[in-house]
Amino acid sequence: MTSNILTIKCPQCGSIKHSSLGNEKYQCEGCGAVYFVDKNDVHVFHHQQSEPKKTIQSKNNTINIVVIVCASIFCTVIFGVIAVLQVLGSEGFFESKPVAYSAKSTSDKNRTNPPATVNKEKWTHKNIDIFVYKDTPYLIMKSKLKISKDDPFSRREEQHFIKIYDTQANQFVGQFELPIDEKSHFSEPIPYELRKWDNDDFLLLIDKQKLYRLNKHNKTFEYVNDTMFAKQPEFSQGLAEIKFVSKEWGDGLYVYTNKGKHFYFYPNIDKLYKDDEFYKARTGATPLPANFSVRTAFSFSTISNDYPDENCRLIQYEYQYLPGYPREEAWFKWSNFYYTKQNQAIVIINSDTPYEKVLLEPWLKKASRTLKYRDFTPDRVYFFPKLLDDNGDSLLIAFSTSPVKKDNYVIQLLDTKDADIRWSYNFPLTFNSVKAKILNDRIILMTADKLIQLNHDGKQDFILDTKSLDSNKE
């Protein structure tokens, strides 16, 4: 039988390269396997494994095959993941989020700058007093500036001022910035007090240490510690604390020195008083110098515990006055003044103790240096009255028409000679913290947040809301 073997392949690795060993045996040059050929059956039979030195080469080939297979599997997985991500991306699962600005950029041209912070400013004002200079009324205001930022994490800032407002020019003409209390969590100012002395002389006391006086010409508060206290040797070691005395005691200060001493000081006459000296000067035990004058003033009587049914009376009185000296104001109120036959006040009171119904007690008449007084409008009734201003010729008063409520107020201008009512004006607002000034041709009324001007006939010219005035308009 004729054999037609065209190609002999290694039964182990498939290589056709081999070497003949005789007797129809062959050895594969690729893997070293030994095999023989059955020519009758045309089959190739595996005879034995490769020799030991060829085994290493076989293992290397196997490792290569494993590496190739693993690489193929890895590539297949990677390409699969990429395909899945592309599908998800097309569905919008991985849309990029917009950002306000980037923290890093490769060029200034492409860099996105953060948005600029915008400060919001808001002014609020509260009227606290009024004065007239050269026939022009000016408001003194307590003003607050709130500065807030767009950033919600930024702390709101506040600044505080005493401002001067020209009511004729309708603009702010002066201001004093109040120092901020560093201990405050809400940017509150250091404690201060504004006090009006005679002749509309305004003083501003900061933290019981620094004293300022309003210069009406310049509309500024000027520091006066160095000049006001300079002439007194007792103050040469410095001042530990400054206070205003009670309003009814006149234009004075209560001062503690760094040496621990304290005095009553009346700077307009540049005079110091110790406790006993001050008491005598204030209560009239020490007479005024001979150059005093006699003034005429007005006052409403107050509610009486002894006579609760007595209505408030408008009292006109005369008293001794000298600018800058200690004094006691006259307080008129119906009361029982008990006395002995020797006309001396007593302490123990019983049903047999004699008394007299008086409107001004004798001791207070002496202390206030009151010479005489009278009921200026005996036939009129006033509920919750208040004196607003007195320029010598005219008296401006206000009172409620209700005996139980402080509302429905009426403002009247009276003639100081005969008590004639020149005109009446129904006040349109809540009567609270009202102050006023009588000018030659008009009346200025002020509340905490409103300014009202009346003409000489008591007719309203205008009402101005002063709470939110533009402080930048100067």
C-alpha positions, 0 to 999 in steps of 0.5 A, a space after each residue: 500500500 502506497 503511503 501519501 504523507 505530505 506533511 508530518 506535524 507534531 501531535 503536541 505543538 503542531 510544529 512541522 519541523 522535526 528531526 528523524 531518529 530512524 525506525 519511523 521516529 521523529 523528534 519535534 524541534 519546537 517542543 522536543 516531543 518524540 513521535 512515530 508515524 504509522 504509514 499503514 494507517 497514516 497516523 502520527 503517534 506520540 511516543 514520549 515526552 520531551 527531554 528535560 532540557 526542552 521542558 523549560 522552553 515548553 513551560 515558557 511557551 505555556 506562560 506566554 500563552 497564559 499572558 496573552 489570554 489574560 491580556 485579551 480578557 483584560 482588554 475585553 473588560 476595559 473595552 466593555 467598561 468604556 462602552 458602558 460609560 459611553 452609554 451612561 454618558 449619553 443618558 446624562 448620568 455624568 453631566 458636569 456641574 457649573 462652577 462659579 469660578 475655578 481655583 486654578 487656571 493655566 492662563 490669566 486670559 481663561 481664569 474666571 474671577 470670583 464675583 465682587 462682594 457687594 456691600 449694602 448700606 442702610 441708614 436709620 435715624 432717631 431725633 433726640 433734640 432740636 436747637 436754633 442757630 441764626 433763625 435756622 432750626 437743626 435736628 440732633 439725631 442718633 444715627 445708625 449705619 448697617 453694612 451687610 454683605 452678600 456673603 451669608 457668613 460675613 458678620 454685619 457691621 454697624 457704625 453709630 453717629 450723632 448727626 446734625 440735620 439742617 431743616 431748611 437746607 434739608 441736608 446733614 451738616 455735621 456728625 460725630 462718630 461714636 466709638 464702638 464698645 469692643 466688648 459688645 457682640 452687636 457693634 453697640 457704641 460705648 455708653 454715652 449721654 447727651 445733655 442740654 444745658 441752659 441756652 441750648 448748650 449741648 454736651 456729649 459725655 462718652 464713657 464717663 471719661 471724655 466730654 465734648 461740647 457742640 460748636 453750633 457754628 461749625 456743627 461739630 462736637 469739640 473735646 473740652 476736657 483739656 480746657 474745661 478742667 484746666 483751671 482747677 488744681 484738684 483736677 491736675 492729677 487727672 479725672 477718674 469719672 465724670 457724671 452729669 448732675 440731675 437736670 433740676 440742679 442746673 448745669 453741673 458735673 459730678 467729678 471723681 479725681 484720680 486721687 479718690 476725691 469727688 466734687 460738684 463742679 459747675 464749669 460755667 462759673 468754674 466753681 467746685 463744691 464739696 457735699 455740704 457746700 453744694 447742698 447749701 448752694 442748691 437749696 437756697 441756704 447760700 444766697 446768690 451773688 447780688 447780680 442775679 436776675 428775676 425770671 418768669 417761667 411756666 410749669 404744669 402742676 403734677 398729680 397729687 396723692 393728697 388731692 387726686 381729683 385736682 386737675 393739672 394747673 398751668 402755673 406762672 411763677 417768678 424766681 431768682 436766677 443766675 446762669 451757671 449756679 446750682 439750683 432746685 426747680 420748682 415742682 407744683 403739686 397740691 399737698 398737705 403741709 403740716 406744721 406746729 404753732 411755731 410754723 415748723 415742719 414736724 415728723 409725727 402726724 395725727 388727726 389733730 395735727 394742723 395742716 395747710 393745703 399748698 401748691 408749693 411746699 415752703 421748703 421747696 419755695 425757698 430752695 427754688 428761690 421762687 418769689 411768687 406764683 399764680 394759676 395762669 389759666 384758672 378756667 381751663 382743664 388740661 389732661 396729661 399736659 406738657 410744656 413745649 417752648 417759651 420765647 418770652 412772648 409766646 408759650 407753646 403747650 400740648 395736652 390730651 383731650 381725654 382724661 384717661 388716655 394719652 392720645 388726641 393731643 392738641 397743641 396751643 400757642 398762648 400769649 404770655 401776657 394775657 393767656 389768650 389762645 392764638 391758635 390750636 392744632 390737632 396733633 396728627 401723630 402719636 404724642 411721644 418724645 415731642 419737642 418744639 421750637 418757636 421761631 419768628 414766622 413758624 413753629 417746628 415740632 419734632 417726634 422721634 422720626 418726624 418733623 412738622 412745620 406749622 406757619 404763624 397761624 398754626 397751619 401745617 406746612 409739611 411733615 417730613 419722615 426723618 427716619 430713613 433720610 439719605 445720609 450721603 446727601 450732604 
